Amino acid sequence: MLCAGCSKVAFEGTDITGANFGGDFTLVDHHGKARRLADFQGKVVALFFGYTHCPDVCPLTMAEYAAVMKNLGNKAADVQVLFVSLDPERDTPDLLAQYVPAFNPTFIGLTGTSQQVAAVASQYKVIYQKQGAGANYTLDHSAGSFLLDKKGRLRVLENYGASPAVLTKDITTLIEE
């Protein structure tokens, strides 16, 4: 017997629909305004954890999402990319305001206190650790990104290096649900 509407959506990334982690949080955006994840319901959210001094993973991922927004054309209005800084010591709202919108003016950078950032990272099972000392330290961190549907539910884990084509397909699937 066939069930209309019962077919499972096929994502290119890892389908984590129903995962028992994630959820709402509040951080400060790059304009200094408190923002909740729930503020973006009604849009597909691409959630990435990184830092502005990252030499490779972060700028590449942000550039991939910038390409996705171009690929989406008018549908890009249904998407919000959020960059959560794992480095609140250096990533002030002013620095995030320079870095994040440089990839796309609609992208939003989020930060908070070290404790707030650690809590959100833990909530999303993101691992990060400071490497080195002094002003030139780096952070080892989880490199994937998350896609949330228009209802704010965690749906897809995208691996680092997923192509813009893969990201565009999965985001389009969520937009059209």
N, C-alpha and C positions, 0 to 999 in steps of 0.2 A: 504494500500500500504506500503510495506517495503522499507526502505531506507538503502542501504548498507553504513556502516560507520557512521550511525546516532545514534547508540546505545550509551547510556551514560555509561561511565566507572564507575564501582562500587568500591569504596574505603572502607576500614574498618574504617578509620578515617573520619573526616568531610570534605566533598568535598566543597572547597571554590573557585573552578574554577571561574574566572571572578570577584573575589573580588575587590573592589575599594580601596584597601590599599596595602601596601608593596612597591616593586620597588627597583631600584638600590640604592646603597650607597657605600661610601668609608670609610674604617677604616684601621688600621694598624695591620698586622698579627704578630704572635709571633716571627717572625724573624726581625721585625722592618720595613717591606716593606708595602707600601700602597697597599691595595687590594680593588678592586671593586667587588661587587656581580656579575656583568657582566663578570668578568674574568673566571667564572666557567660555563658559558654557554657551552652546549655540555655534561654536566653531570647533574644527578639528585642531587639537593642540599637539605640536611637536615639542617635546620637553627634552632639553639637553643640559647635562651638567658638565661644566668645564671651568676654564679660567683664562683671562686675557693674555697672560704671559706664556701660554702654552705654545710650544714651538711647532706642533704638527697636527695632532688629533683635532683640536678645537677649531683652528681656522679652516681646516679641510672640511669638517662637518658643517660649519656655518656656511661655507661656500657651496656645499652640496645643497643645503636647504635654500640658499639664494637661487640656485639653478632650478630647484623644484618650483619655487614661486613663479619664476618666468615660464616654466613648462605648464603651469596650471592656468595661466592667462587670467580670465575673469573669475575663475574658481578660487584664486588665491585669496580673495576677500573672505572666504570661508575657513581660512587657516590662520592660526597664531603660533609663531615660533617663540618659545621662551628659552632663554639661556640663563641657567642658574649658576652663579659663580660659586665655586668651591674654595675660593681664595679671598674671603672678605677682608683680610689684612691689607691687600693691595687693590682689590677690585671695588673701589668706591663707586657710588652712583655716577659721579662725574666721569670716571674712566670708562665705566660701562656705557655711558651715553655717547662716548666717542667710538668705542669698539663695536658694540652690537649693531647699531643702525648702519654702520659702514657696510655691512653685508646686505642689508635690506632695511629701508626706513621703517617698516612695520614691525620688525623684530624687537622684542623687549628683553632687556637684561634685568635680572633679579639678584638681590643680595640681602644680607641681614647680618646679625651678629654671628660670631663663630658657632655659638650654641644653636642658633636658629638654623643655620646652614647645615650643621651636623645632623640636626633632627630631621630635616627634609631629606637629606641624602640617605639617612638610615631608613626613613619611611619608604624610599624607592629602591632600597638595597644597593645604593651606589657606594662604592668603596673608593676612598682616596687617602693618600698619605704624602706628607711633605718629605721631599728629598733634598738634602743639602742644608746649608745654613747661610745666614746673611741675606742680602737683598736679592740675590740671584737664585734662590731656591726654585725647584720645580715641584710639581705634584704628579705622582702616579695616580691615575684615576680610571674608573670604569669608563669605557669609551662608547658604549651604545647610546641610543636615544629612544625615547618612548613616544608612542602616538596614542592620544586619547580621543575618543569619539565626541560628538557634539553634546552628549549628555555628561561628559566629564569622566567616562569610564576608561580605565586603562585597557588598551586593546592589543598593541603591537610593540615588541622590542625589536628595534632595527639595529643590526650589528654595525660596528664601525666600518666604514668603507663601502657601505651599501651605496650603490650608484644612485644618482639623481633619478634615473628611470625607475628603479625599484621603489624609492621613496615616493615618487610621483604616483605610481600605481597604487600603493597602499593608502596614501592620503586621498586619492580620488575615490577609492573604494569606500572609505569612511565618509567622505563628503556626500556620496550618492546613497548612503544607507537611509 
